[in-house]
Amino acid sequence: MTKTPSRGTWLRRFGAEGDADRAELGASLEPHELAALGSYYWQGWARDAQLPPASAWRTWLICAGRGFGKTRAGAEWVRDVARHDGAARIALVGASLAEARAVMVEGDSGVLAASPGALAPVYEPSLKRLTWENGAMAMLYSAAEPETLRGPQHSHAWCDEIAKWENVHEKAIAAWDNLQLTMRLGDGPRVLATTTPRLSPLMHRLAAEAKAGRVVVARGKTLQAKEVLPPDYFGAMIEQFEQSGFGRQELEGEMAEAAEGALWSRALIEGCRVKAPLSPARRVVVAVDPPASARGDACGIVVAELGGDGIATVRADCSIARASPERWASRVARVAEEWHADRVVAEKNQGGEMVASVLRAADVTLPVKLVHASRGKAARAEPVAALYEAGKVRHAGLFAKLEDQMCGLLAGGQYVGPGRSPDRADALVWALTELMLGAKGEPKVRAL
């Protein structure tokens, strides 16, 4: 439980230190008056990173460590928008409806807690709605149900903990995109996103948009909230997680390059990126990781080539999601023809000989080779990751979804990347094993 700030803490948060006029005002107030001022006058004691950017903005991302005050910043922003704009229609989007209600609305730092007394909105849980006296309204949504964001219109939105939004079948991306399409009311629609950073496709997209100047990012650390956090909690967090990747993410508010123990890091992949292969191709392969069913994971389809200089280059990620066997097989045939592949390498664990039959039905001339996986995905990936470390592999372009999966493969077998399975990364591993590792690799080849 958060401790009650001391008088000195309120003075520091109010900004009295270093400001003679505020110091005089603070000194003249009784402790309960100063506390009340701190509670009602958010702009007076909030940190800069908790206040809206001074420059023009459409998307504002607060990326900070735990306990920094991200939720309070979001709730105070919503309160301020509603107080000044009776026509405001605000979307409150959480990872789930339960979290949106428990944290964003009813939580200790939620909208209701930030709206004391007569300023509080009327909350109707059954309607998932908050209504202010001047007519402003806020509706609750779940990022796990992106279709609910089709149809409504909004002028403002607060999205909480976006890095933990579930992205199976790209739900997080769909929820974010659908929300953007609803932002069409008022003269300047705005979206605030608050989160502790984690490795996710949506976070990487926002990071790229921030570099392009389309997202304003504010950062904060748990250390900055030390005065209002229980000492035991703060000390335990620092002792346990300081200097770790988890600590940099959860306490420092930094998005880790990759999960601890990942076979690939973002820096490693970036160091391998080129615009085009450095020498002509001697071999081109298309590798396929077939899905177990049309409703399951994507069919991983990756194109790689081996140059005359002995360097392998990843040329394309042509993976396809939710496809029937006939559809993904046709896709493989087209890709093989387009890239003049001399071999199609396909894992046969899912479907056995049927995989070859489906591929040959799409194109009887396909040079198919079936491979059998006797070890787990991460174990097969380790020697391929070593090729990257040795500078033997290049990426000709950016393959965001593939690279997200690569950075989610951990030594030891765990997968923490997007989706349920690293289908794209698995196809990459088969392609590079065929080109670079030959008989030393994991695949057991049966010629057809």
ZILIN-V515160 format. One record per residue. N is the residue number from 1. RES is the residue in one small letter. OMEGA is omega in radians with two decimals (999 if undefined). Layout:
n = (N/N)
res = (RES/RES)
omega = (OMEGA/OMEGA)
This chain:
n = (1/2/3/4/5/6/7/8/9/10/11/12/13/14/15/16/17/18/19/20/21/22/23/24/25/26/27/28/29/30/31/32/33/34/35/36/37/38/39/40/41/42/43/44/45/46/47/48/49/50/51/52/53/54/55/56/57/58/59/60/61/62/63/64/65/66/67/68/69/70/71/72/73/74/75/76/77/78/79/80/81/82/83/84/85/86/87/88/89/90/91/92/93/94/95/96/97/98/99/100/101/102/103/104/105/106/107/108/109/110/111/112/113/114/115/116/117/118/119/120/121/122/123/124/125/126/127/128/129/130/131/132/133/134/135/136/137/138/139/140/141/142/143/144/145/146/147/148/149/150/151/152/153/154/155/156/157/158/159/160/161/162/163/164/165/166/167/168/169/170/171/172/173/174/175/176/177/178/179/180/181/182/183/184/185/186/187/188/189/190/191/192/193/194/195/196/197/198/199/200/201/202/203/204/205/206/207/208/209/210/211/212/213/214/215/216/217/218/219/220/221/222/223/224/225/226/227/228/229/230/231/232/233/234/235/236/237/238/239/240/241/242/243/244/245/246/247/248/249/250/251/252/253/254/255/256/257/258/259/260/261/262/263/264/265/266/267/268/269/270/271/272/273/274/275/276/277/278/279/280/281/282/283/284/285/286/287/288/289/290/291/292/293/294/295/296/297/298/299/300/301/302/303/304/305/306/307/308/309/310/311/312/313/314/315/316/317/318/319/320/321/322/323/324/325/326/327/328/329/330/331/332/333/334/335/336/337/338/339/340/341/342/343/344/345/346/347/348/349/350/351/352/353/354/355/356/357/358/359/360/361/362/363/364/365/366/367/368/369/370/371/372/373/374/375/376/377/378/379/380/381/382/383/384/385/386/387/388/389/390/391/392/393/394/395/396/397/398/399/400/401/402/403/404/405/406/407/408/409/410/411/412/413/414/415/416/417/418/419/420/421/422/423/424/425/426/427/428/429/430/431/432/433/434/435/436/437/438/439/440/441/442/443/444/445/446/447/448)
res = (m/t/k/t/p/s/r/g/t/w/l/r/r/f/g/a/e/g/d/a/d/r/a/e/l/g/a/s/l/e/p/h/e/l/a/a/l/g/s/y/y/w/q/g/w/a/r/d/a/q/l/p/p/a/s/a/w/r/t/w/l/i/c/a/g/r/g/f/g/k/t/r/a/g/a/e/w/v/r/d/v/a/r/h/d/g/a/a/r/i/a/l/v/g/a/s/l/a/e/a/r/a/v/m/v/e/g/d/s/g/v/l/a/a/s/p/g/a/l/a/p/v/y/e/p/s/l/k/r/l/t/w/e/n/g/a/m/a/m/l/y/s/a/a/e/p/e/t/l/r/g/p/q/h/s/h/a/w/c/d/e/i/a/k/w/e/n/v/h/e/k/a/i/a/a/w/d/n/l/q/l/t/m/r/l/g/d/g/p/r/v/l/a/t/t/t/p/r/l/s/p/l/m/h/r/l/a/a/e/a/k/a/g/r/v/v/v/a/r/g/k/t/l/q/a/k/e/v/l/p/p/d/y/f/g/a/m/i/e/q/f/e/q/s/g/f/g/r/q/e/l/e/g/e/m/a/e/a/a/e/g/a/l/w/s/r/a/l/i/e/g/c/r/v/k/a/p/l/s/p/a/r/r/v/v/v/a/v/d/p/p/a/s/a/r/g/d/a/c/g/i/v/v/a/e/l/g/g/d/g/i/a/t/v/r/a/d/c/s/i/a/r/a/s/p/e/r/w/a/s/r/v/a/r/v/a/e/e/w/h/a/d/r/v/v/a/e/k/n/q/g/g/e/m/v/a/s/v/l/r/a/a/d/v/t/l/p/v/k/l/v/h/a/s/r/g/k/a/a/r/a/e/p/v/a/a/l/y/e/a/g/k/v/r/h/a/g/l/f/a/k/l/e/d/q/m/c/g/l/l/a/g/g/q/y/v/g/p/g/r/s/p/d/r/a/d/a/l/v/w/a/l/t/e/l/m/l/g/a/k/g/e/p/k/v/r/a/l)
omega = (-3.11/-3.12/3.11/-3.11/3.10/3.10/3.13/3.11/3.12/3.14/3.14/-3.11/3.12/3.11/-3.10/-3.12/3.13/3.14/-3.02/-3.10/3.13/3.12/3.12/3.12/-3.12/-3.12/-3.09/-3.07/3.02/-3.12/-3.12/3.10/3.12/3.12/3.12/3.10/3.12/-3.12/-3.05/-3.04/-3.09/-3.10/-3.10/-3.08/3.09/3.05/-3.12/-3.10/3.14/-3.12/-3.11/3.13/3.12/-3.13/3.11/-3.12/3.02/3.12/-3.11/-3.11/3.01/-3.07/-2.98/-3.13/-3.12/3.11/-3.11/-3.09/-3.14/-3.11/3.12/3.11/3.13/-3.13/3.14/3.11/3.11/3.13/-3.11/3.11/-3.10/-3.10/-3.06/-3.07/-3.13/3.13/-3.08/3.02/-2.93/3.04/3.04/-3.01/3.10/3.11/3.07/3.10/3.13/3.14/3.11/-3.13/-3.02/-3.06/-3.01/-3.08/-2.99/-3.06/-3.14/3.12/-3.08/-3.06/-3.13/3.12/3.14/-3.08/-3.05/3.01/-3.06/-3.11/-3.05/3.08/3.01/-3.08/3.13/-3.07/-3.10/3.12/-3.10/-2.99/2.97/-3.13/3.11/-3.06/-3.11/3.10/3.11/-3.10/3.03/3.13/-3.13/3.11/3.07/3.09/3.10/3.10/-3.04/-3.12/3.12/3.11/3.00/3.08/-3.11/3.06/-3.10/3.02/-3.12/3.10/2.99/3.14/-3.05/3.11/-3.07/-3.13/3.14/3.07/-3.14/-3.09/3.02/-3.05/3.07/3.14/-3.12/3.12/-3.13/3.13/3.14/-3.12/3.12/3.10/-3.13/-3.13/3.09/-3.04/-3.06/3.08/3.09/-3.09/-3.10/3.12/-3.10/3.14/3.02/3.07/3.11/-3.10/2.82/-3.00/3.03/3.11/3.11/3.13/-3.13/3.11/3.11/3.10/-3.14/3.09/3.11/3.12/3.08/3.11/3.14/3.09/-3.10/3.11/3.08/-3.06/3.00/-3.09/3.12/-3.10/3.07/-3.13/-3.10/3.12/-3.06/-3.04/-3.09/3.07/3.09/-3.10/-3.13/3.13/-3.09/-3.13/-3.13/-3.14/-3.13/-3.10/-3.04/-2.93/-3.13/3.13/3.08/3.08/3.10/3.12/3.11/-3.14/-2.99/-3.11/-3.10/3.14/3.13/3.08/-3.10/3.11/3.09/3.11/3.13/-3.14/-3.14/3.13/3.10/3.01/3.10/-3.12/3.14/-3.14/3.13/3.12/-3.14/-3.01/3.08/3.11/-3.11/3.09/-3.09/3.10/-3.13/-3.10/3.00/3.12/3.05/3.11/2.99/-3.13/-3.05/2.99/-3.03/3.08/3.12/3.11/-3.14/-3.13/-3.08/-3.11/3.11/3.00/-3.14/3.13/-3.07/3.12/3.08/3.13/3.10/-3.12/3.12/3.12/3.14/3.12/3.08/-3.14/3.04/-3.03/-3.06/2.97/-3.08/-3.08/-3.10/-3.07/3.03/-3.10/3.04/3.10/3.14/-3.10/-3.13/3.09/3.09/3.11/3.12/-3.13/3.13/-3.13/3.14/3.12/-3.11/-3.07/3.13/-3.10/3.08/3.11/3.00/-3.12/-3.08/3.07/-3.08/-3.14/3.11/3.07/3.09/-3.08/3.14/3.13/3.12/-3.13/-3.13/3.13/-3.13/3.07/3.10/3.12/-3.05/-3.09/-3.11/3.10/-3.00/2.99/3.11/3.11/-3.10/3.13/3.10/3.09/3.13/-3.08/-3.11/3.13/3.10/-3.06/-3.04/3.12/3.09/3.08/3.11/3.09/3.09/3.14/-3.12/3.13/-3.08/-3.09/3.08/3.00/3.12/-3.10/-3.14/3.12/-2.94/-3.08/3.10/-3.08/3.04/3.12/3.12/-3.11/3.10/3.11/-3.11/3.01/-3.09/3.00/-3.10/3.06/-3.09/-3.14/-3.13/3.14/-3.11/-3.05/3.12/-3.05/3.14/-3.14/3.13/3.09/3.08/-3.12/3.13/-3.13/-3.09/3.04/3.12/-3.08/-2.91/-3.00/3.06/-3.07/-3.14/-3.05/-3.12/-2.99/2.98/-2.91/3.02/-3.14/3.12/999)
